[in-house]
Amino acid sequence: MTILEEALNDLKRNVAELGWDVYQQVVETKEALLNFDPARARMVNEREKYIDAREIQLDRECENILALYSPVATDLRLVIASLKIILYLERVGDNANSIAKYVLQTEQRFPEDLLEELRIPQCFQTAEKMVQLAIKAYETEDTSLTKEIFELDSSVNEANKKAAERLENLVRKDIDKYLHPGLYALSTVRKLERIGDLAKNIVEEVVFYVEAKILRHKKKLEGEKWKNLFK
């Protein structure tokens, strides 16, 4: 094994480790919000500093590989994709941390019917699964997971589109009960939708690295045409 191969293997392992740390942030954030657990929320907040530091370290690792070994072809695509994936993972962590902060900023548990009406438990489950699959795709170079991630994203997008209307209906029934927590809940749905988008961004970079294909902007194709990309 060459020095470059060793460096690339180390990079992949380190990025995947960051990915699983970020995935755990999403899991802990879900538990913190749905169970109204301030201790878990504080743990997410504290670990965010570690994730930020790891992002900087891994960026430097990529830069060193580019400067020292001048990789080409697949090796170069791996470094470029990893640079972007590191950024996307850090942003997933940021969104999870922002959701966890809501638990620390409010004084009472979110109404269960509010969480259910805005589909927050389902959105958490879907976003969590998308991040998990994206990291697995990077680790195993399994681009077949792309289709599943894109399909999962549809449900989060749908919940996000309808969240404001559903909240409005609840507020009309009882403004005192739903308005304040509802604003936090609506923002949570928005951030979970963003986490899903970031998971898609990650797997798009995996496809770029493994297959030398660019999927960015393909999601803007009309109707169901994007599905043909995975046949």
C-alpha positions in Angstrom: 0.0 0.0 0.0 1.4 3.4 -1.0 1.6 6.4 1.3 -1.3 8.0 -0.6 -3.5 5.0 -0.2 -2.8 5.0 3.5 -3.7 8.7 3.8 -6.9 8.2 1.8 -7.9 5.2 4.0 -7.3 7.3 7.1 -9.3 10.1 5.6 -12.3 7.9 4.9 -12.2 6.3 8.3 -12.0 9.7 10.0 -14.8 11.2 8.0 -17.0 8.2 8.6 -16.3 8.5 12.4 -17.4 12.2 12.2 -20.5 11.0 10.4 -21.5 8.6 13.1 -20.8 11.2 15.8 -23.2 13.6 13.9 -25.7 10.8 13.5 -25.6 10.3 17.3 -26.3 14.0 17.7 -29.5 13.6 15.6 -30.6 10.6 17.7 -29.9 12.4 21.0 -31.7 15.5 19.8 -34.8 13.5 18.9 -34.8 12.0 22.4 -34.3 15.4 24.0 -37.2 17.0 22.2 -39.7 14.2 22.2 -39.1 13.3 25.8 -38.4 16.9 26.9 -35.0 16.0 28.3 -32.9 19.1 29.1 -29.9 16.9 30.2 -29.7 15.3 26.8 -30.2 18.7 25.1 -27.2 20.1 27.1 -25.1 17.0 26.0 -25.9 17.7 22.4 -24.9 21.4 22.9 -21.6 20.4 24.5 -20.7 17.9 21.9 -21.2 20.4 19.1 -17.9 22.1 20.0 -16.1 18.7 19.4 -17.8 18.3 16.0 -16.7 21.8 15.0 -13.2 21.1 16.0 -13.2 17.8 14.1 -14.4 19.6 11.0 -11.4 21.9 11.1 -9.0 19.0 11.6 -10.4 17.0 8.7 -10.4 20.0 6.4 -6.7 20.3 7.1 -6.2 16.6 6.5 -7.8 16.9 3.0 -5.7 20.0 2.3 -2.5 18.1 3.3 -3.3 15.2 0.9 -3.9 17.6 -1.9 -0.7 19.5 -1.2 1.6 16.5 -0.5 0.4 13.8 -2.9 -1.4 15.6 -5.8 -4.0 12.8 -6.2 -5.7 12.3 -9.6 -8.8 10.7 -11.0 -10.8 8.6 -8.3 -8.4 9.6 -5.5 -8.9 13.3 -6.3 -12.7 12.9 -6.4 -12.5 11.2 -3.0 -10.7 14.1 -1.4 -13.0 16.7 -3.1 -16.1 14.8 -2.1 -14.8 14.3 1.5 -14.2 18.1 1.8 -17.8 18.8 1.0 -19.2 15.9 3.1 -17.3 17.2 6.1 -19.0 20.5 5.7 -22.5 18.9 5.2 -22.0 16.8 8.4 -21.0 19.9 10.4 -24.2 21.5 9.2 -26.3 18.5 10.2 -24.8 18.9 13.6 -25.6 22.6 13.7 -29.2 21.9 12.9 -29.5 19.2 15.5 -27.9 21.5 18.1 -30.3 24.3 17.2 -33.3 21.9 17.8 -31.8 20.8 21.1 -31.6 24.4 22.2 -35.3 24.7 22.0 -35.6 22.3 24.9 -33.4 24.6 26.9 -35.2 27.7 25.9 -38.7 26.7 26.8 -40.1 25.8 30.2 -42.6 23.1 29.5 -43.0 20.0 27.4 -44.3 20.4 23.9 -48.0 19.3 23.6 -48.1 15.7 22.2 -50.9 16.6 19.8 -48.8 19.5 18.4 -45.9 17.1 17.8 -48.1 14.6 16.1 -50.1 17.1 14.0 -46.8 18.5 12.6 -45.5 15.0 12.1 -42.4 15.7 14.1 -41.7 12.2 15.4 -42.0 10.8 11.8 -39.8 13.6 10.5 -37.2 12.8 13.1 -37.3 9.1 12.2 -36.9 9.8 8.5 -34.1 12.4 8.9 -32.3 10.1 11.2 -32.6 7.2 8.7 -31.4 9.4 5.8 -28.3 10.5 7.7 -27.6 6.9 8.6 -27.9 5.7 5.0 -25.8 8.6 3.7 -22.9 7.7 6.0 -23.2 4.1 5.2 -23.1 4.9 1.5 -19.8 6.9 2.0 -18.3 4.1 4.1 -19.2 1.2 1.7 -19.3 3.2 -1.6 -22.8 1.8 -2.1 -24.5 4.3 -4.5 -27.6 2.1 -4.7 -28.7 3.7 -1.4 -29.1 7.0 -3.2 -32.6 6.1 -4.5 -33.8 5.2 -0.9 -32.5 8.5 0.5 -34.3 10.5 -2.3 -37.5 8.6 -1.7 -37.3 9.2 2.1 -36.8 12.9 1.5 -40.2 13.2 -0.1 -42.1 12.5 3.1 -40.1 15.1 5.1 -40.7 17.7 2.3 -44.4 17.0 2.4 -44.5 17.4 6.2 -42.6 20.7 5.8 -45.0 22.0 3.2 -48.1 21.4 5.3 -46.6 22.3 8.7 -47.6 26.0 8.7 -51.2 25.2 7.7 -51.5 22.5 10.4 -50.1 24.9 13.0 -52.5 27.6 12.0 -55.4 25.2 12.5 -54.2 24.4 16.0 -53.6 28.0 16.9 -57.1 28.9 15.8 -58.5 26.4 18.3 -56.3 27.5 21.3 -53.9 30.3 20.8 -52.6 30.2 24.3 -51.8 26.5 24.2 -50.2 26.2 20.8 -48.7 29.6 19.6 -45.5 29.7 21.6 -44.5 26.0 21.4 -45.9 25.9 17.9 -43.3 28.4 16.7 -40.5 26.1 18.0 -42.2 23.1 16.5 -42.5 24.7 13.1 -38.9 25.7 13.2 -38.0 22.1 14.1 -39.8 20.7 11.0 -37.8 23.2 8.9 -34.5 22.1 10.4 -35.4 18.4 10.0 -36.2 19.1 6.3 -32.8 20.8 6.0 -31.1 17.8 7.6 -32.7 15.6 5.0 -31.4 17.9 2.3 -27.9 17.7 3.7 -28.1 13.8 3.7 -29.0 14.0 0.0 -26.0 16.3 -0.6 -23.8 13.8 1.1 -24.9 10.9 -1.0 -24.7 13.0 -4.2 -21.0 13.5 -3.4 -20.6 9.7 -2.9 -22.0 9.2 -6.4 -19.6 11.9 -7.7 -16.7 10.1 -6.0 -17.6 6.5 -7.0 -19.2 6.9 -10.4 -17.9 10.3 -11.6 -21.5 11.5 -12.0 -22.9 14.8 -10.9 -26.5 14.6 -9.4 -26.7 18.2 -8.1 -29.7 20.0 -9.4 -31.2 16.8 -10.8 -33.7 17.0 -8.0 -35.1 20.0 -9.8 -36.3 17.9 -12.7 -40.0 17.9 -13.1 -42.3 15.2 -11.8 -40.7 11.8 -11.2 -38.0 12.0 -13.9 -35.3 12.0 -11.3 -36.1 8.3 -10.5 -34.8 7.4 -13.9 -31.3 8.3 -12.7 -31.2 5.2 -10.5 -32.5 2.6 -13.0 
